Amino acid sequence: MLEEILSQVQSGKLTVAEAKEKLATYENLGFAKVDHHRKDRQGFPEVIYGEGKTQEQILSIIQAIRSKDNDVLVTRISKDKADYILREHPEFIYNETAQILFWKKNTTKEDDYQGYIAIVCAGTSDLRVAEEAAVTAEALGSNVRRFYDVGVAGIHRLFDNIEQIQQATVSVVVAGMEGALPSVVGGLVSHPVIAVPTSIGYGANFNGLSALLTMLNSCASGISVVNIDNGFGGAYNAVLIDNIAKKGANKG
């Protein structure tokens, strides 16, 4: 990229000012510095965390990201803020349960890769976090299969789906209350498990702390744990694992 830009400057196709703009690693909006080189470094464009930002700030960041022809993913965005963005960009998709707004410039699959991420959710009360994980993974380009309301209180529901879960490349397991589900899944599968504790539970759950500690103290191997209610973080890690599997399958 650098050599190409310098060559264009030398040939007169680009001015020095235009080259400087293309080589800039970020764009300063005053209230935010949008990282335009993140896709080159990490494989995905910068993701916008919507909570705490005004709708106008979110729109400005979206426009900066779109100006570089990058996909857009906004997490933790309320319906009111999303509606404001959708009036300007009706082509965007909003998932109210996940509180995610996204746009992909290309939804066509480039290969016939059949691998998928299993999103395993203990109960319906954990659905917001599970859907944040599922929609994030889909927006970042992975295939997803959902297995919801399969918590340990009715473990037969998990067993009815375990063969499909076992065939996944990686599982993101979301649970509140005591947070036992990742340990159970971890003992039944041969792939990595990303455990996501939720803040769902009664008083001694301590807003997800007890579930977090249960997952951190799991005796099942192959379990990694992200922060409380962090469906996005769990999905992001799962997509990185899935992409490694995808590269291996394509080479084969």
Residue pairs with C-beta under 8 A, 6 or more apart in sequence:
1 40
2 23
5 14
5 19
5 22
5 23
6 19
8 14
8 19
9 15
9 16
9 19
14 22
24 36
25 35
25 36
25 37
26 33
26 34
26 35
26 36
26 37
27 33
27 34
27 36
27 64
29 60
29 61
29 64
31 57
31 60
32 57
32 60
32 61
34 46
34 61
34 64
34 65
35 46
36 46
36 64
36 65
36 68
36 70
38 44
38 45
38 46
39 45
39 70
43 240
43 243
44 71
44 140
44 236
45 65
45 68
45 70
45 71
45 72
45 73
46 65
47 73
47 74
47 75
47 232
48 58
48 61
48 62
48 65
48 72
48 73
48 74
48 75
48 77
49 74
49 75
49 76
50 58
50 74
50 75
50 76
50 77
50 78
50 81
50 99
50 101
51 76
51 77
53 61
55 80
55 81
55 84
55 85
58 74
58 77
58 81
58 85
59 84
59 85
59 88
62 72
62 74
62 85
62 89
65 72
66 72
66 103
69 105
70 105
71 102
71 103
71 104
71 105
71 139
72 92
72 101
72 102
72 103
73 100
73 101
73 102
73 136
73 139
73 140
74 82
74 85
74 100
74 101
74 102
75 99
75 100
75 132
75 136
75 232
76 99
77 85
77 94
77 99
77 100
77 101
78 99
79 94
79 96
82 94
82 96
82 101
85 92
85 101
86 92
86 94
86 101
89 103
91 103
92 101
92 102
92 103
93 101
93 102
93 103
94 100
94 101
95 101
95 131
95 135
97 127
97 128
97 131
98 128
98 131
98 132
98 134
98 135
98 136
98 231
99 128
99 132
100 131
100 132
100 135
100 136
100 139
102 135
102 139
104 139
111 246
111 250
113 143
113 246
113 249
113 250
114 143
115 143
115 168
115 169
115 242
115 245
115 246
115 249
116 142
116 143
116 144
116 145
116 168
116 169
116 242
117 137
117 142
117 143
117 144
117 145
117 168
117 169
117 170
117 171
117 172
117 235
117 238
117 239
117 242
118 145
118 147
118 164
118 165
118 168
118 170
118 171
118 172
119 130
119 133
119 134
119 137
119 144
119 145
119 146
119 147
119 148
119 171
119 172
119 174
119 235
120 147
120 150
120 158
120 165
120 171
120 172
120 173
120 174
120 181
120 185
121 127
121 129
121 130
121 146
121 147
121 148
121 149
121 150
121 173
121 174
121 175
122 149
122 150
122 151
122 152
122 173
122 174
122 175
122 176
122 177
122 181
123 149
123 151
123 153
123 175
123 176
123 177
123 200
124 148
124 149
125 176
125 198
125 200
126 174
126 175
126 176
126 198
126 200
127 148
128 231
129 174
129 196
129 198
129 229
129 230
129 231
130 146
130 148
130 172
130 174
130 196
130 231
131 231
132 231
132 232
132 235
133 172
133 174
133 196
133 231
133 232
133 234
133 235
133 238
134 144
134 146
134 231
134 235
136 231
136 232
136 235
136 236
136 239
137 144
137 172
137 235
137 238
137 239
137 242
138 144
140 235
140 236
140 239
141 239
141 243
142 238
142 239
142 242
142 243
145 164
145 168
147 158
147 161
147 164
147 165
149 157
150 157
150 158
150 160
150 161
150 181
151 157
151 158
151 175
151 177
151 181
152 158
152 180
152 181
152 184
155 184
158 165
158 181
158 184
158 185
162 188
165 171
165 185
165 188
165 189
166 188
166 189
166 190
166 191
168 189
168 191
169 191
169 241
169 242
169 245
170 191
170 192
170 193
170 194
170 238
170 241
170 242
170 245
171 185
171 189
171 191
171 192
171 193
171 194
171 238
172 193
172 194
172 196
172 231
172 234
172 235
172 238
173 181
173 182
173 185
173 186
173 193
173 194
173 195
173 196
174 181
174 196
174 198
174 231
174 234
175 181
175 182
175 195
175 196
175 197
175 198
175 211
175 215
176 197
176 198
176 199
176 200
176 201
176 205
176 208
176 211
177 200
177 201
177 202
177 205
177 211
178 201
178 205
178 210
178 211
178 214
179 195
179 197
179 210
179 211
179 212
179 213
179 214
179 215
180 214
182 193
182 195
182 215
182 218
182 220
182 223
182 225
183 214
183 215
183 218
183 219
183 220
183 223
184 220
185 193
185 220
186 193
186 195
186 218
186 220
186 221
186 222
186 223
187 220
189 222
191 222
192 222
192 224
192 238
192 241
193 220
193 222
193 223
193 224
194 223
194 224
194 225
194 226
194 234
194 235
194 237
194 238
195 215
195 218
195 223
195 224
195 225
195 226
195 234
196 225
196 226
196 229
196 230
196 231
196 233
196 234
197 208
197 211
197 212
197 214
197 215
197 225
197 227
197 228
197 229
198 208
198 211
198 228
198 229
199 205
199 207
199 208
199 228
199 229
200 208
201 207
201 208
201 210
201 211
204 210
205 211
207 228
208 228
208 229
209 228
211 228
212 225
212 227
212 228
215 223
215 225
216 225
224 237
226 233
226 234
226 237
227 233
